[in-house]
Amino acid sequence: MKMGATTTNASKDQSLSLIKTLLPIALLPIAILCIYFYPLSFTSPEKEKAYEYSCDYSYGKWVKDKRGPLYNESTSSKIKIKRSQNCIANGRPDSDYLYWRWKPSQCNLPRFEPHTFLQLIKNKHVAFVGDSLARNQIESLLCMLATASTPKRVKHQGSRRWHFASYNANLSFYWSSFLVQGVQRSESSQKGPNFNTMYLDHVNERWARDIDQMDLIVLSFGHWFLVPSIYYEGDSVIGCLNCTGLNYKEIGFYGPLRKALRTSLNSIIERKAAKGNRIDVIVETFSPSHFEGDWDKGGTCSKSTPYREGEKQVEGTDAEIRKIELEEVENAKAYGKQFEGFRLEALDVTKLALLRPDGHPGAYLNPFPFANGVQKYVQNDCVHWCLPGPIDTWNEILLELMKKWKEKPYSD
């Protein structure tokens, strides 16, 4: 009896063993067909969405793009952009700088869609606040939007403003080189002091008085902090930068730049979000210049191609300013977290801007600088960007941030 049971069990074991051996082989064709018709997804839709939302657009490389820019010189003429940024009209002979696009390492950056942007700002007011690079960016944005809808310039005290009637949308540019209250230095010592004066604890009311009317604010500043300045808090001087001959303490500009941005972000939160009103804010990080030599002593930017990936690193002053701006964005996020209607992001352009020394007007700051032969000295612009040019990418990333904000509730 025991012998028979043992034989039966052995037979069962052999059968099970055979099934275990043959089953994977039998199922393999079925598995292959399933994979072919139903590709495996290793992440859930929620995780894919989160990954896409958290994409860091600042990491990547510039790659060739045969399509070229979205707009051309005739489009720019509708907007009446600053002539010094219209490199084609000023006679720049090369055009390779127009045929590059930014390819992020982690995700896709779509081509700018003007209709999508206009739908997102329908019945809204978008304000660019800052220095000439803020103006440079809004002119780029207006040129791209003009391929779909031509805006009308409207009068407004304190800003340059454009209205898109079909969308009841306004875009404005507020000149505020420090963001806080202050007086810019004079280019001529005969007309005024050769140093800036800044009041770091007082936001510039030129733009801040209109915060209640704004739905999205884009802050872009930094370059005016690199020149001689005197800094105030309250009615007292707290220090200066390169103020030779004046009896003030040298404190550099990193601390003042941090305080200016903090004052500005706090003012937006306290004047808008704290009152229960929604507001979105973007802080553009520092856009490096590419002067080979001093800007006021014959410095040029003659490179005609982008730097390759890894060829140039963000370092020194550029890195420190970027670090301060990113830190202050995080500080303001923490402060504004108590208010449901406040959203803030950094648009980190420092790295991708650094790789484009070819995108500046250079000698074509003025029309046809070599029409009468090679000059001994030609002023170069290695700070601002040609239009069309690399700065169009800033607005492509801006649009992606806005699209993701639309999908993401304020409470998140």
Salt bridges, closest charged atoms under 4 A:
ASP65 OD1 - ARG67 NE 3.12
ASP94 OD1 - ARG92 NE 2.80
GLU113 OE1 - LYS403 NZ 3.97
GLU139 OE2 - ARG160 NH1 3.67
ASP201 OD1 - HIS202 NE2 3.78
GLU205 OE2 - ARG271 NH2 2.55
ASP210 OD2 - HIS156 NE2 3.37
GLU233 OE2 - LYS259 NZ 3.00
ASP280 OD1 - ARG343 NE 2.92
GLU311 OE1 - ARG308 NH1 3.90
GLU327 OE1 - ARG258 NH2 2.75
GLU327 OE2 - LYS323 NZ 3.03
GLU328 OE2 - ARG258 NH1 2.90
GLU328 OE2 - ARG262 NH2 2.80
GLU330 OE2 - LYS333 NZ 3.55
GLU345 OE1 - LYS333 NZ 3.60
ASP348 OD2 - ARG322 NH2 2.67
ASP358 OD1 - ARG356 NE 2.87
ASP381 OD2 - HIS384 ND1 3.01
GLU400 OE2 - LYS403 NZ 2.98
GLU400 OE1 - LYS404 NZ 3.67
